[in-house]
Amino acid sequence: MSEKTEIIKRMLELQKKFVDFEQKNGIDGFDYYSPGEGHPLSGYRKEYNDLANKVVDLAHAEAGSHR
């Protein structure tokens, strides 16, 4: 599998984790923006954002373009 495919696979896993949490517990701004240590969504936003940026960078590299 390509690096981009692996990253997208991980992003989908993170989305599923988020949706599962939201459906079971509901979600508010605290859960999303500052969940704190030990919270099921701790680190979610940063990891997802980092992965999304990496996919964009890889797509630009494939297309020979830039941001």
Secondary structure as the mmCIF struct_conf table of DSSP 4:
data_model
#
loop_
_struct_conf.conf_type_id
_struct_conf.id
_struct_conf.beg_label_comp_id
_struct_conf.beg_label_asym_id
_struct_conf.beg_label_seq_id
_struct_conf.end_label_comp_id
_struct_conf.end_label_asym_id
_struct_conf.end_label_seq_id
HELX_RH_AL_P HELX_RH_AL_P1 GLU A 3 ASN A 25
HELX_RH_AL_P HELX_RH_AL_P2 GLY A 29 TYR A 33
TURN_TY1_P TURN_TY1_P1 GLU A 37 GLY A 38
TURN_TY1_P TURN_TY1_P2 PRO A 40 GLY A 43
HELX_RH_AL_P HELX_RH_AL_P3 TYR A 44 ALA A 63
TURN_TY1_P TURN_TY1_P3 GLY A 64 GLY A 64
#
